[in-house]
Amino acid sequence: SGIFKSHDYRKGHFECPPYNQQTIRSAYHVRNIEVFKLKQLKRPMDIFMSHDWPRSIYHYGNKKQLLKMKSFFRQEVESNTLGNPAASELLQHLKPTYWFSAHLHVKFAAFMQHETSSKEELPKATKFLALDKCLPHRDFLQIIDVEHDPNAGDSLEYDAEWIAVLKATNSLVNVTQCSWNMPEKNGLHAKWDYSVTDEAIKEVLEELHHNLTIPSNFTLTAACYDPSKPQKNMQPVHTINPQTTEFCAQFGLTDINDRIQQAKEEGSGRGEYEEEEEEEEMDSTGSAEEPSEYNTDNSGLSSINPDEIMLDEEGGDEDLSTCSVDPSPDHPPEFSTSFSDIRIMPDSMAVSSDDAMDSNNEDLEKSAGSKQGEEKSSTERPLKRVGGDENGNSGVKKIKRRNQAIYAAEEEDKTD
């Protein structure tokens, strides 16, 4: 989940309600502990899902068409800084059959052939797919058939290997703002491999009496919305989820939310928690941090998508004129691009920005370009912010949608 920010990557999970202006953002920034846990998995994986794209995946699909649709990605694509470098590392390690992502609000398919470490190992490939926003005339849906064991049950089940990894890495849990490096083979750590043995997996199965079914133990933790009793300006409270409590107790794991609450109570008793919050707000840029193990940060346009819902003033008032024009009802988008007709790119990530495309892709681009030109004159309108003066300034910070024109166009479609 989340997006990559180098200045938060090595921190623990410390955020909880009530959030301040910093933690409301940092809560959805990827942490190294989650990546480290996933890298311990050894068994084959069918499907991996991430919010952000793995960095460099755009080199394995129709990159020219992607940049035609989202021209403001060009600088990051050409500098190879678009997407999440940690996710790219996981893609190389896990080699799942499918990888699905969101975030960038554009349909894009790619086919990545992985290198083999030995001649005996069968080559693996990953089919990547990202989809557009779920709005009228947007390419947001694709059906994919995945093989399923007809004898398997229809209930969700725990994964024994993952439970064993959680148990093995439980001592690494960090609920502070302090930076924390994961163990690695560099002479500084007595243990760096936390992958689990068949014996450890067997112990989990015996612990569960070979019944991996996840219990249906949903519990209501917040009152349902009652329109007759509106409650405005309610501060969210930190709630300990009973399902998580039960799960952690069953497997002897640390309940992170409970640990955060304890740390908060202990810190407030000594008057430390408020000081930590102030320090965190001062360090919102991460400029004083030690460098991440990744030498670049995708904190540019990739995480400030013009289609994205923005929290207060994070993105500033940058020019939105580079937004792609959405297809009109008279010019539906092409739905032909799928896994089957994406060419296999070379294993090397060093692909030039103007790499040649197949002739059918050239035709597709030309037709898309002419359609885009026709639509621009008839449908394009300036994007407006919600609230504020003519210059987009506002004394009160609000949540703003950057796609007002899309919704306005949708309303016109209905009236027509």
Residue pairs with C-beta under 8 A, 6 or more apart in sequence:
1 28
1 30
1 50
1 51
2 28
2 29
2 30
2 51
2 52
3 28
3 29
3 30
3 51
3 52
3 84
3 103
3 298
3 302
3 303
4 29
4 30
4 52
4 83
4 84
4 85
4 86
4 87
4 294
4 297
4 298
5 26
5 29
5 30
5 286
5 297
5 299
5 303
6 286
6 289
6 291
6 292
6 294
6 296
6 297
6 299
7 283
7 285
7 286
7 287
7 289
7 292
7 297
8 26
8 29
8 31
8 286
9 29
9 30
9 31
9 32
9 86
9 292
9 294
10 31
10 32
10 179
10 180
10 181
10 289
10 290
10 292
11 26
11 31
11 174
11 176
11 177
11 178
11 179
11 180
12 31
12 33
12 173
12 174
12 175
12 176
12 177
12 178
12 180
13 31
13 33
13 174
13 175
13 256
13 260
14 23
14 175
14 176
14 177
14 260
14 263
15 23
15 26
15 27
15 260
16 23
16 238
16 257
16 260
16 261
16 264
17 235
17 236
17 237
17 238
17 239
18 235
18 236
18 237
18 238
19 27
19 236
20 277
20 280
20 281
21 281
21 284
21 312
22 280
22 281
22 284
23 277
23 280
24 311
25 311
25 314
26 280
30 52
30 84
30 86
30 87
32 86
32 180
32 181
32 182
32 293
33 169
33 172
33 173
33 174
33 180
33 182
35 86
35 89
35 90
35 182
36 169
36 172
36 182
36 183
36 194
37 165
37 166
37 169
37 194
38 90
38 94
39 89
39 90
39 93
39 94
40 165
40 168
40 169
40 193
40 194
40 195
40 196
41 94
41 161
41 162
41 165
41 195
42 161
42 195
43 161
45 94
45 95
45 96
45 97
46 96
46 97
46 98
46 146
47 96
47 97
47 98
47 99
47 100
47 146
48 90
48 91
48 94
48 96
48 98
48 99
48 100
49 99
49 100
49 101
50 84
50 87
50 90
50 99
50 100
50 101
51 101
51 102
51 103
52 83
52 84
52 87
52 101
52 102
52 103
52 298
52 302
52 303
53 82
53 83
53 84
53 87
53 101
53 103
53 104
53 130
54 83
54 84
54 87
54 88
54 90
54 91
54 99
54 101
54 128
55 80
55 81
55 82
55 83
55 84
55 85
55 87
55 88
55 298
56 80
56 83
56 88
56 349
57 83
57 88
57 91
57 99
57 110
57 112
57 128
58 66
58 73
58 77
58 82
58 83
58 108
58 110
59 345
59 349
59 351
60 110
60 111
60 112
60 128
60 342
60 344
60 345
61 108
61 109
61 110
61 111
61 128
61 342
61 345
62 108
62 109
62 337
62 342
62 357
62 361
63 77
63 351
63 353
63 355
64 355
64 357
64 361
64 365
65 337
65 357
65 361
65 364
65 365
65 368
66 73
66 77
66 106
66 108
67 73
67 74
67 77
68 365
68 368
68 369
69 106
69 324
69 368
70 104
70 106
70 324
71 322
71 324
72 301
72 306
72 322
72 323
73 82
73 104
73 301
73 302
74 353
75 300
75 301
76 82
76 298
76 300
76 301
76 302
77 353
78 353
79 296
80 349
81 296
81 297
81 298
81 300
81 302
82 298
82 302
83 298
83 302
84 298
85 294
85 296
85 298
86 294
87 101
91 99
91 112
91 126
92 114
95 114
95 124
95 126
96 126
97 124
97 125
97 126
97 127
98 126
98 127
98 128
98 129
98 144
98 146
99 126
99 127
99 128
99 129
100 128
100 129
100 130
101 128
101 129
101 130
102 130
102 131
103 130
103 302
103 305
104 130
104 302
104 305
105 132
105 133
105 305
105 307
105 308
106 130
106 132
106 324
107 129
107 130
107 131
107 132
107 139
107 140
107 142
107 337
108 128
108 129
108 130
109 127
109 128
109 129
109 130
109 337
109 338
109 339
109 342
110 127
110 128
110 129
110 342
110 345
111 125
111 126
111 127
111 128
111 339
111 342
111 343
111 344
111 345
112 125
112 126
112 128
112 345
113 123
113 125
113 344
113 345
113 347
114 123
114 124
114 125
114 126
114 347
115 123
115 347
116 122
116 123
116 124
127 339
129 142
129 144
129 339
131 139
131 140
131 141
131 142
132 138
132 139
132 140
133 140
133 307
133 403
134 140
134 141
135 326
135 406
135 410
136 410
136 413
137 326
137 327
137 328
137 329
137 332
137 333
138 326
138 327
138 333
139 333
139 335
142 338
153 213
155 213
155 214
156 213
156 214
157 212
157 213
157 214
158 208
158 212
158 213
158 214
159 212
160 201
160 204
160 205
160 208
160 212
161 196
161 201
163 204
163 251
164 196
164 200
164 201
164 203
164 204
165 194
165 195
165 196
166 251
166 253
167 200
167 204
167 251
167 252
167 253
168 194
168 196
168 200
169 194
170 252
170 253
170 254
172 180
172 182
172 183
172 194
173 254
173 256
173 259
174 180
175 256
175 259
175 260
175 263
176 263
177 276
177 279
177 280
179 289
179 290
181 293
183 189
183 191
183 192
183 194
184 192
185 192
185 193
186 192
204 251
205 212
207 251
215 246
217 242
217 243
217 246
218 243
219 241
219 242
219 243
221 239
221 241
221 242
222 239
238 257
238 260
238 261
238 264
239 257
240 255
240 257
240 258
240 261
241 257
244 255
244 257
245 255
245 258
247 253
248 254
248 255
248 258
249 255
264 273
267 273
267 276
268 274
283 289
304 310
304 314
304 315
304 318
306 320
306 322
306 323
306 383
306 402
306 403
307 323
307 402
307 403
307 406
308 402
309 399
309 400
309 401
309 402
310 399
310 400
310 402
311 399
312 397
312 398
312 399
313 397
317 385
317 391
317 392
317 393
320 383
320 402
323 383
324 372
325 372
325 375
325 376
325 379
325 380
326 375
326 379
326 406
326 409
327 333
327 371
327 375
328 375
328 378
328 379
329 413
331 371
331 374
331 375
334 364
334 367
334 368
336 364
337 364
341 360
343 358
345 351
357 365
379 409
381 405
381 408
382 405
383 402
383 403
383 404
383 405
384 404
384 405
385 392
385 394
385 400
385 402
385 404
386 398
386 400
386 401
386 404
387 394
387 396
387 398
387 400
388 394
401 407
